[in-house]
Amino acid sequence: MSSDELSKLYQLYKDGALTEAEFNEQKKRLLGGAAEPISGGAAQAYQSMGFGTSITTCFGKFFTFSGRASRPEFWWFYLFSVLISWGADIATGASMGPNSDVAAGIQVLLGLIFFFPTLAVSTRRLHDTGHSGWWQLLYLTGIGIIVLIVWWASKGETEDNKYGPAIYT
């Protein structure tokens, strides 16, 4: 399930091509059986985004810095990137030693693979809370990471904002 499919489905509902019951049934099918009735402007039902869907979405939006991302989308992808990094550390450390050039090379490669998707989903997550993605520069101050974590963990704005339509979270 992609957010594009859900957006198209919502557009059909909004245009009157689908009844609310048809919309909810199709949404339930797209989300794998976990859908709630539509309410207000919260049309994109991201609350059911799971681990696999989050990974697929974030890699699918590799360079997409516009729009909004739900908390599950952000946190599941963040968990995935941490687990992959730790797994690579453990595997290369056990087989080649912790100070191996190959182990360091694998970590650099993983860092490059995850850099843009993580930056993009972080930007979209900040957009959901009403903040510009440029606030990620706080990361460079060290202490600014605390502010970013609070914003990333905060519930998104329930209404449409300048970054896109409201989403459930």
Helices and strands as residue ranges (DSSP letters): H 3-14, H 20-30, H 51-60, H 71-96, H 101-128, G 133-141, H 144-153
